[in-house]
Amino acid sequence: AGALAEARKNNWNVAVAIVDNHGFLVYYERMDDTQSASPLIAVEKARTAAMFRRSTRVIEDVINKGRTSLLGIPGATPITGGLPIVAGGKIIGGVGVSGVTSDQDEQCAKAGIAGM
């Protein structure tokens, strides 16, 4: 709800996906007029964050520094906007947002986690 509220506040149309710690989808919502590619991208960002136990920004930054071998790892989506969900010191899932710029997607994802 927090991710969608952040998007609405900024007049952004996004897709939001939440997965469990194994990367399986547990919640999904797409706002009207979200670009067609965003639903798939949001799910993949969430899966990456949960399964690799780090934000997708970290993976994108590593690739931008030249370690492009990460592009060959299945399921490693190197696009900012996916964050792990942590409870009790453990990763319990991931949230992924897609629809605007990657930084704006991450802003929505952070708002979603803050609202949990």
C-alpha positions in Angstrom: 0.0 0.0 0.0 2.9 2.4 0.8 4.5 1.9 -2.6 1.2 2.6 -4.4 0.5 5.7 -2.2 4.0 7.1 -3.0 3.3 6.5 -6.7 -0.1 8.2 -6.5 1.3 11.1 -4.6 3.8 11.8 -7.4 1.3 10.9 -10.3 3.4 7.9 -11.3 1.9 4.8 -12.8 3.7 1.7 -11.6 3.4 -2.0 -11.1 4.3 -3.4 -7.6 5.2 -7.0 -6.9 6.0 -8.7 -3.6 7.6 -12.1 -3.4 8.5 -14.5 -0.6 12.1 -15.3 0.3 12.2 -18.0 -2.5 11.0 -15.5 -5.1 7.4 -16.7 -5.5 4.9 -14.0 -6.1 2.6 -13.3 -3.1 1.1 -9.9 -4.1 0.9 -7.9 -7.3 -0.8 -4.7 -8.4 -0.6 -2.7 -11.5 -1.9 0.9 -11.7 -3.9 2.0 -14.8 -1.7 3.2 -17.7 1.4 1.6 -16.5 3.8 0.8 -19.4 3.4 -2.7 -20.7 6.8 -4.0 -19.7 6.5 -2.9 -16.1 4.5 -5.9 -14.7 7.3 -8.4 -15.7 10.1 -6.1 -14.6 8.5 -5.4 -11.2 8.3 -9.2 -10.5 11.9 -9.8 -11.6 13.2 -6.9 -9.4 11.4 -8.4 -6.4 12.7 -11.9 -7.1 16.2 -10.6 -7.5 16.1 -8.7 -4.2 14.7 -11.6 -2.3 16.9 -14.4 -3.8 20.2 -12.5 -3.9 19.5 -10.9 -0.6 20.4 -7.4 -1.7 18.9 -4.4 -3.5 18.9 -4.5 -7.2 20.8 -1.2 -7.1 23.8 -3.1 -5.7 23.7 -5.5 -8.6 23.3 -2.6 -11.1 26.2 -0.7 -9.5 28.5 -3.8 -9.7 27.8 -4.1 -13.4 28.3 -0.4 -14.0 31.8 -0.8 -12.4 32.6 -3.3 -15.1 31.7 -6.7 -13.6 29.5 -7.6 -16.5 29.7 -11.4 -15.8 26.8 -10.9 -13.4 24.6 -10.4 -16.5 25.0 -14.2 -17.2 23.5 -15.2 -13.8 19.9 -16.3 -14.3 17.5 -14.2 -12.3 19.9 -11.4 -11.6 17.9 -8.3 -12.7 20.3 -5.4 -12.5 17.8 -2.6 -12.5 17.3 -0.4 -9.5 13.8 -0.7 -7.9 13.9 -4.0 -6.1 14.5 -4.2 -2.3 14.7 -7.2 0.1 12.1 -7.3 2.9 13.7 -7.9 6.3 11.9 -8.9 9.5 13.6 -10.0 12.6 17.0 -9.7 10.9 16.0 -12.2 8.2 15.1 -11.7 4.5 11.5 -12.7 4.2 10.8 -11.5 0.7 11.3 -8.8 -1.8 9.4 -5.9 -3.3 9.9 -4.7 -6.9 8.5 -1.6 -8.5 8.6 -0.6 -12.2 7.0 2.1 -14.3 9.0 5.3 -13.9 12.7 5.9 -13.6 14.7 3.3 -11.6 15.3 5.8 -8.8 11.6 6.7 -8.6 10.8 2.9 -8.6 13.2 2.5 -5.7 11.6 5.5 -3.9 8.2 3.7 -4.2 9.7 0.4 -3.0 11.2 2.1 0.0 7.9 3.7 0.8 6.2 0.3 0.6 8.7 -1.3 3.0 8.4 1.7 5.4 4.6 1.1 5.5 4.9 -2.5 6.5 
